[in-house]
Every structure is written in structure tokens, then in C-alpha cells.
Amino acid sequence: MNAISTPADEQAFTGRALGRLSDIGWGNRLRPMLAAQGPEGPVPADVAAAVVGVLADWARGPGGWSCGAADTPARWGW
């Protein structure tokens, strides 16, 4: 089997996710929102608040963009 590798400049940095679509919990909430025929409209307030919480925790933690470590990636990547 041949492995397909993604070029280094196209790889994502380590980050966080609110939930996996295959899991219960947030997955049950996110699947319908992200489905091909999902509803149009704003993200529900509870989902938006949870995403903000995950990003804030990550930003302050080791490797997060606001942790102050010299080797962390640039916040915007420009």
C-alpha cells in the first residue's frame, strides 16, 4: 500500500476540536449541522460558546498561540 503524504506547508498545526462526528456527545449535535443538506443559518449560541471555550483553553495552554513560547506558530500564518 502506498502512503500519500501531505506537503509540509499544507499540514495543519496541532490544535483542538469541539467533537468528533463519529462520537456521541458533541458529535450528535454537530453531525446535522455539518451534513451536506444541513440547515443554513447562524451557529447556535451553545455551539459557538463551546468552540470559543475550546479555542481559549488551547490558546492559553502549552503550544497554544498565546502561551508565549518562542517556537509556537504565528497566530495568523501570514
C-alpha positions in Angstrom: 0.0 0.0 0.0 1.4 3.4 -0.9 1.1 6.2 1.6 0.1 9.6 0.4 1.8 12.4 2.3 0.7 16.0 2.6 3.4 18.6 1.8 4.7 20.2 4.9 3.4 23.6 4.0 -0.1 22.2 3.7 -0.2 20.3 7.0 -2.3 21.6 9.9 -0.7 22.6 13.2 -1.7 20.8 16.4 -5.0 22.2 17.6 -8.3 21.2 19.2 -11.7 20.1 18.2 -15.1 20.5 19.8 -16.0 16.9 19.0 -15.7 14.1 16.5 -18.6 13.5 14.2 -18.3 9.7 14.8 -18.7 10.2 18.6 -21.7 10.7 20.9 -21.9 14.0 22.8 -20.9 16.9 20.6 -20.9 14.6 17.5 -24.6 14.1 17.9 -25.0 17.9 17.9 -22.6 18.6 15.1 -23.5 15.9 12.5 -26.8 17.5 11.4 -25.2 21.0 11.3 -22.4 19.8 9.1 -24.3 17.5 6.8 -24.5 18.2 3.1 -28.2 19.1 3.4 -27.7 20.7 6.8 -29.6 23.8 7.9 -28.5 27.2 6.7 -28.1 29.9 9.3 -26.1 31.1 12.3 -24.3 28.6 14.6 -26.4 28.0 17.7 -25.2 30.0 20.7 -24.3 26.9 22.8 -22.1 25.6 20.0 -20.4 28.9 19.4 -19.8 29.3 23.1 -18.3 25.8 23.3 -16.0 26.5 20.4 -14.8 29.7 22.0 -14.1 27.8 25.2 -12.1 25.2 23.4 -10.0 27.8 21.5 -9.4 29.9 24.6 -8.2 26.8 26.6 -5.9 25.8 23.7 -4.6 29.3 23.2 -3.5 29.6 26.9 -2.1 26.0 27.1 1.3 24.6 26.0 1.7 25.1 22.3 -1.2 27.5 22.0 -0.8 30.7 20.1 -0.9 32.9 23.2 1.2 30.8 25.5 4.3 32.9 24.9 6.7 30.1 23.8 9.2 31.2 21.2 8.5 28.1 19.0 4.8 28.5 18.7 3.4 29.1 15.2 2.4 32.6 14.1 -1.2 33.3 15.1 -2.4 34.3 11.6 0.2 32.5 9.5 0.9 35.5 7.2 
